[in-house]
Amino acid sequence: MSLRQMEYLVAVVEEESFTRAAEVLHVTQSALSHQIKALEREAGGALLERMPRGVRLTPMGRAYFPHAELAVRSARQARRAALAAAGAESGELHLATVHAQAVGILPAVCARWAREHPGVRLVLHEYATTDELDDGMARGVADMAVGPRPKDWPGPVTVVGQEEIVLVVPYDDPLAARESVRLSDLSERAWVRCGLEPVVGGRRWLDVECERAGFAPRTAVQTQHSSTAVRMAAAGVGVLLTAAHELDGLDCARIPTDPPWRRDITVFSRVELTGAAAQFTELLRATGTGADGAVPR
């Protein structure tokens, strides 16, 4: 079985169609089908099930696919790393991150990168949760990831800054005049909750922290995205704890917690970073990303 055959399999699964995969790969559909059948013969059985509308992996295919996907993505990364090490000022740099970082710290850094390295195109892979980000990086979807420190990560991890968690309320809220707020002070308040909230030990972190403070948070509204949550809190729907960088441009009060909650922002990867990836990491660090603090551990 060849790397090209694995690449064909990955394309079919990602596109959920032989026709679309052939278009993406710039090959004929008959050539694609021939290579997939050859791969299945070598694998010892069917990897794909042809459905009336699309295709899906067989049980054997589900066992085989993660390894094929990793091999294909690793080969692409190897080529990009080789070009970077040779000093190439062209090509692509694939970044993986969570939504909060994508809309918070990265736009300014990416804008500076575009000015200083116009020949290297950035490709952003966004994930809703840190678990999904870590899983995507383990599968080799990107050259590097930007996000909270991953748990039990086997590869290099570099701290590039910190972010701070602050309380969000409107300016006319009684808490807006406070210099800081303790979590126990919020036991009677309604909360804005977000589906992207971090999970600690299988439980949402706000539930864990509020329990330690002696109360259970009462939810005023549940949102799917953090950008919606901060606007709800700024409008006075309920209180919210979120990363300070997510509030840029919003007209609202942001109050530090007592004690402060901070979390490292890291860059992590499967191999040591070189070339464009190493340069982007240094740019993140030099920009002072999230220098004013972050999330509870």
C-alpha positions in Angstrom: 0.0 0.0 0.0 1.3 3.4 -0.9 1.0 6.9 0.6 -0.8 8.0 -2.5 -3.5 5.3 -2.0 -3.9 6.5 1.7 -4.2 10.0 0.4 -7.0 8.9 -1.9 -8.8 7.2 1.0 -8.5 10.3 3.2 -9.9 12.5 0.4 -12.9 10.2 -0.1 -13.7 10.1 3.6 -13.3 13.9 4.0 -15.4 14.7 0.9 -17.9 11.8 1.6 -18.0 11.3 -2.2 -15.8 9.6 -4.8 -16.8 12.3 -7.3 -15.8 15.2 -5.1 -12.7 13.5 -4.0 -11.6 13.0 -7.6 -12.2 16.6 -8.3 -10.1 17.7 -5.3 -7.3 15.3 -6.2 -7.4 16.2 -9.9 -7.7 12.6 -11.0 -10.4 10.7 -12.8 -13.1 8.9 -10.8 -12.1 5.5 -12.4 -8.5 6.0 -11.4 -9.5 6.9 -7.8 -11.8 3.8 -7.6 -9.0 1.6 -8.9 -6.5 2.8 -6.3 -9.0 2.4 -3.5 -9.8 -1.2 -4.5 -6.1 -1.9 -4.7 -5.7 -0.5 -1.1 -8.6 -2.6 0.1 -7.0 -5.8 -1.4 -3.8 -5.1 0.4 -5.6 -4.2 3.7 -7.5 -7.5 3.5 -11.0 -6.3 3.2 -13.4 -3.5 2.4 -12.6 -0.1 3.9 -15.4 1.9 2.4 -19.1 1.1 2.1 -20.8 2.7 -1.0 -24.1 4.2 0.0 -27.0 5.5 -2.2 -25.9 9.0 -1.1 -22.2 9.1 -0.3 -19.8 6.7 1.3 -18.9 5.7 4.9 -16.1 3.7 6.6 -16.7 0.0 7.3 -15.6 -1.3 10.7 -12.3 -2.3 9.2 -12.1 1.1 7.6 -12.7 2.9 10.9 -9.8 0.9 12.4 -7.5 1.7 9.4 -8.4 5.3 8.8 -6.7 7.1 11.7 -3.4 5.6 10.8 -3.8 6.4 7.1 -4.8 10.0 8.0 -1.8 10.5 10.3 0.5 9.1 7.6 -0.9 11.5 5.0 -0.8 14.5 7.2 2.7 13.7 8.5 4.0 13.5 5.0 2.6 16.9 4.2 4.1 18.3 7.4 7.4 16.8 6.5 7.4 18.5 3.2 6.5 21.9 4.7 9.2 21.4 7.4 11.8 20.6 4.8 11.0 23.7 2.8 11.1 25.8 5.9 14.5 24.4 7.0 15.8 25.2 3.5 14.8 28.8 4.1 11.9 28.9 1.7 9.8 32.0 2.1 6.8 30.5 0.4 4.2 27.8 1.1 1.7 27.2 3.9 1.8 27.2 7.7 -1.1 25.3 9.2 -2.3 26.5 12.6 -4.8 24.8 14.9 -6.6 26.7 17.7 -9.8 27.0 19.6 -12.5 29.6 18.7 -11.7 31.9 21.7 -8.0 32.2 20.5 -9.0 32.6 16.9 -11.2 35.6 17.5 -9.0 36.9 20.4 -5.2 36.9 20.2 -4.6 35.6 16.6 -6.0 38.4 14.3 -3.4 41.0 15.2 -0.6 38.4 15.1 -1.8 37.0 11.7 -2.0 40.6 10.3 1.6 41.2 11.3 2.7 37.9 9.9 1.0 38.7 6.6 3.0 42.0 6.4 6.3 40.4 7.3 6.0 37.0 5.5 3.7 37.6 2.5 4.9 34.5 0.8 3.8 32.1 3.6 0.0 31.5 3.6 -1.6 30.8 6.9 -4.3 28.0 7.1 -6.4 28.1 10.3 -8.1 25.0 11.7 -10.6 26.1 14.4 -12.0 23.8 17.1 -14.8 24.4 19.6 -13.1 22.8 22.6 -9.6 22.1 23.9 -10.3 18.3 23.7 -11.1 18.6 20.0 -8.0 20.7 19.5 -5.7 18.2 21.2 -7.3 15.3 19.2 -6.9 17.2 15.9 -3.2 17.8 16.7 -2.7 14.2 17.6 -4.1 13.3 14.1 -1.7 15.7 12.5 -4.1 18.3 11.1 -1.7 21.2 11.6 1.9 22.1 12.0 1.3 23.8 15.3 -1.4 24.6 17.8 -2.1 27.7 19.8 -4.2 27.3 22.9 -4.2 26.4 26.6 -1.5 23.9 27.8 -2.5 20.5 26.6 -2.8 17.6 29.1 -0.2 14.9 28.9 1.1 16.1 25.5 4.1 14.0 24.3 5.6 16.7 22.0 7.1 20.2 22.5 5.1 22.8 24.4 6.2 26.4 24.5 4.5 29.1 26.7 4.0 32.3 24.7 1.9 34.3 27.1 -0.9 34.3 29.6 -4.6 35.2 29.5 -6.7 36.4 32.4 -10.3 35.5 33.3 -12.4 38.5 34.3 -16.0 39.1 35.3 -18.2 40.8 32.6 -21.1 43.1 33.6 -22.6 46.3 32.2 -21.3 49.6 33.5 -24.6 50.2 35.4 -24.2 47.0 37.3 -23.4 47.5 41.1 -20.3 45.3 40.6 -18.8 47.5 38.0 -17.3 49.9 40.6 -15.5 47.0 42.3 -11.7 46.6 42.0 -12.1 42.8 42.2 -14.7 40.2 42.9 -14.6 36.9 44.7 -16.6 34.0 43.3 -18.6 33.7 46.5 -19.9 37.2 46.0 -21.8 35.9 42.9 -23.8 33.2 44.6 -27.1 35.1 44.1 -26.5 36.2 40.5 -27.7 34.5 37.3 -25.1 33.4 34.8 -24.5 33.4 31.1 -23.2 29.9 30.3 -21.4 28.9 27.0 -21.3 25.5 25.3 -17.6 26.0 24.8 -16.9 26.3 28.5 -13.8 24.3 29.6 -14.4 20.8 31.2 -12.4 19.7 34.2 -12.5 16.1 35.2 -15.6 15.5 33.2 -17.5 18.5 34.7 -17.8 22.1 33.4 -15.3 24.2 35.2 -17.7 26.9 36.5 -19.8 24.2 38.2 -16.6 22.9 39.9 -15.4 26.3 41.0 -18.9 27.4 42.2 -19.3 24.2 44.2 -16.0 25.0 45.9 -17.3 28.4 46.8 -20.4 26.9 48.3 -23.1 27.4 45.7 -24.5 26.1 42.4 -24.7 28.6 39.5 -28.1 29.6 38.3 -28.3 29.9 34.5 -30.0 32.9 32.8 -29.1 31.9 29.2 -27.1 29.1 27.6 -25.2 30.0 24.4 -23.3 28.0 21.8 -20.4 30.4 21.2 -18.3 32.5 23.4 -18.7 35.6 21.3 -22.5 35.4 21.9 -21.9 34.9 25.6 -19.8 38.0 26.1 -22.4 40.1 24.3 -25.2 38.7 26.5 -23.2 39.5 29.6 -22.4 43.0 28.4 -26.1 43.6 27.8 -26.9 42.6 31.4 -28.5 39.2 30.8 -26.3 37.6 33.5 -22.7 37.6 34.8 -20.0 35.8 32.9 -16.4 34.9 33.5 -14.3 34.9 30.4 -10.9 35.6 28.9 -10.1 39.4 28.9 -9.0 39.3 25.3 -12.5 38.2 24.2 -13.8 41.6 25.3 -11.8 43.8 23.0 -14.1 46.4 21.4 -17.0 45.7 23.7 -18.5 48.5 25.9 -18.7 46.8 29.3 -17.0 46.5 32.7 -14.4 43.9 33.2 -13.5 43.1 36.8 -10.5 41.0 37.9 -11.2 38.1 40.2 -9.9 37.6 43.7 -7.7 35.6 43.7 -6.7 36.2 40.0 -7.4 33.4 37.5 -4.7 33.0 34.9 -3.8 30.3 32.3 -0.8 29.8 30.0 -1.2 30.3 26.3 1.0 27.8 24.6 2.2 26.6 21.2 2.4 22.8 21.0 3.3 20.5 18.2 4.2 16.8 17.4 7.8 17.6 16.5 10.3 20.5 17.3 9.3 23.6 15.4 11.5 24.9 12.7 11.3 27.6 10.0 8.0 29.3 9.6 6.4 27.6 12.6 9.3 28.7 14.9 9.1 32.2 13.5 5.4 32.4 14.1 5.9 31.2 17.7 8.5 33.9 18.3 6.0 36.5 16.8 3.4 35.3 19.3 5.8 35.7 22.1 7.1 39.1 21.0 3.5 40.5 20.5 3.0 40.0 24.2 0.0 37.7 23.7 -2.4 37.8 26.6 0.2 39.4 28.9 -2.5 40.4 31.4 -3.5 36.9 32.5 -6.2 33.7 32.2 -8.3 30.6 33.0 -8.4 28.6 36.2 -6.4 25.5 36.1 
